[in-house]
Structures are given as C-alpha cells and as structure tokens.
Amino acid sequence: MAEQQFIMTQKGYDEAVKHLKYLQTEKRQEIVDRITEARSHGDLSENAEYDAARNEQAANEGEIVELDYKIKNAVIIEENTDDSYVHIGSKVRVYDEEMEEEEVYEITGSMEANAMENKISNESPVGKALLKHKVNEPVKVLAPDGEYKLLIREIF
C-alpha cells in the first residue's frame, strides 16, 4: 500500500516540525509534571486530576504520532509566483452571485488549512474547484450540500 502524501509549503513544513518538537518536549514534560503532582495526592481511583492528565497525555501522544507521520510523508512544493492561474499558494478573490458575496481564499495544502484565516485546502471542494482556473472564469463547486458557482475576480 502506498503512503499517503501531504502537500505543504516550506513554511508549513517548518511550522509542523516546530510544533512536533514542542509536543515532544515542552508539552510532554508539562503533562508528566501534572501526572506526578496528581499522584502525590494519594488514591488514584478517585483522582479526577490524575485521570484528566492521563487523558491529555494520550491525546498528546496521538497528536505526536499523527504529526510525525505527516511530516515524514510531506511533499514540499516550490513557491510559485505565477498569478495567471490558481495554484497552491495563490490568494483568490471570488464572487458568489447567488449569495451576492465576495470572499478571498488562500489555497494551501491540507496541513496548512485554517478556515478562520480563509486558508483552504487544495483538497476541499472550493480549493479543488478553483485550481488551474484563471481570472473571469466561472467555476462549479461540488459541495456536499449541492453545487454552486463562483466567479474568479482576482488572483494574487
């Protein structure tokens, strides 16, 4: 079975490596310290503080394994400054006629996507629809709740 690949920019890769190191060192040690403190309070069978710290430890270790896997299977893409079409790394101003709204999205790899910052994955319905299109081209977005159209107004 082929390994899954994770598309990232160099910046996204560097941030992922930095976050992994934080999880493996600082956060791991903070959790161990909390477990040690909770153990010092005696009976572990009714110690909510201990249980919470152990649950956080398990979650942290799971995140470390997942992030390590993604980093090991990262495909770092070259920065592309060509604004004639949409690619990973592009910022795109689109207009939704039905909603009468304009929005700006940055197309990223899945590791760097962040909806709060309008950074959308190349694998998302909108990201996938916009890729390789040009200014003034309408694109059809195949979303889980139906399809809709966007007009590309600007690529930068």
N, C-alpha and C positions, 0 to 999 in steps of 0.2 A: 504494500500500500504506500502510495506517495505521501510525503509530508505536506501538510497544508502550508502555504506561504502567506506571509503577512507583509503587505506593501507599506513602506514607510519612507519618509524623507530622512535625510541625515539628522536633522534637528529632532524629529520624532524618535529616531533610534537612540540618539544621545540622551534624551529625556527619559526614555524607557529604561535604559541602562542605569541612569542615576536613581530612578525610583526603585528599581530592583535592589540596588546597593543599600538604599535607605531601609527597605523592608527587611533585608537580610541582616543588617547591623543594628541601627538605632531602634527601629520598631520592635524587632525580635527581642532585644535586650530590655526594652521598656515592659514588654509583656512578661518576660521571665521575672523581672523585679516585682511586678504586681502579683504574680503567682506565689513568689516567695513570701511576700508580705501577707497574702491571704492565708497561706499555710500556717503562718505564725499565730493565727487567730484560733487555732485548735481544730475542732471537729469539722472535717471536710464534707461530711454527709449533708450538712445543712448550711453550707457556706456559699451564699449566692455570689459573693465577690470572687471566690475561687472558681466557681462554675463559669462566671462571665469571662474571667481572664483566660480560662482554658478554651472557651468557645472562640474568643478573639484570636488566641494562638492558632487554633485550627484554621480559622478564616485567613489569617496572615500567611500560614504555610501554604494554603491552597492558592493564594494570590501569587506567592513566590514561584510555585511550580508553573502556573499558567503564564506568567510574565516571562520566566526563563525560557519556556517553550517558544513563545512568540519571538523573543529576541534571537534565539538560535535558528529560527526559520524565517527571519526577516529578509526581505528583498528591498534593498535601499535603491530608490530611484534617483536619477540625476535631476537636478533643478532645471526646469525648462522655462525659459523666459518668452517663448513664442505665444503672443496673445491673439493669434489669428484663429485659434480653435480652443475648445475646453479640454483640459488635461488635468491630471493630478497636480495640485499646486495652484491651479487657477482660482481667481476670485471671479464670480459671475453675478451680474445683476440681471435678474429675471423679472418678468411681469406675468402675473396670473390674471387674465381677462375676466374669468368667472368671479374671482374674489375681489377684483379691482385693487390688487396689491402688488407692490414691488418689493423684492427681497434680494439681499446679497448673500451668496453662499461661497464658502471656500471648499474646494474639493480636496479631500485628504484620503489617505489610506485608512483602513478600519481602526488601526491603533490610535490614530490622532483625532478621530471624530469626536466632536463635542457639540451637542445640539444647542447648549446655552450660548456658545460663541458662533453659531451658524457654520460650524465646520462639519461638513457631511462626508460620509464615506463614499468612495467610488463604487461600493457595493450596494449602497442604499438605492431605493427606487429613483429618487431625484438625481443623485450623483450618476448613476448608471445611464439615465436618460440624457443627461447633459454632455457626457463625454463625447469628444470628437466633433461636436457641433460648433457652428460659427454664429457671429452676431447676426441678428434679424432672422434667425432660423427658429421656427416653432418646434418644440419637442413634446412628445407624448410621454407622460409619466404613468407607468403602470404600477399604481399603488395597491396595497391590499384591499382598500375600501373602494376601489374603482379607478378609472383612468381620468386624467385631466391634462390640460395643455399649458405649457409655459412658453413665453417668447424671450429669447436671449437678447438683452438690450446692450450689454457691455461685458467684455472680458478684460480683466486686468490682473 
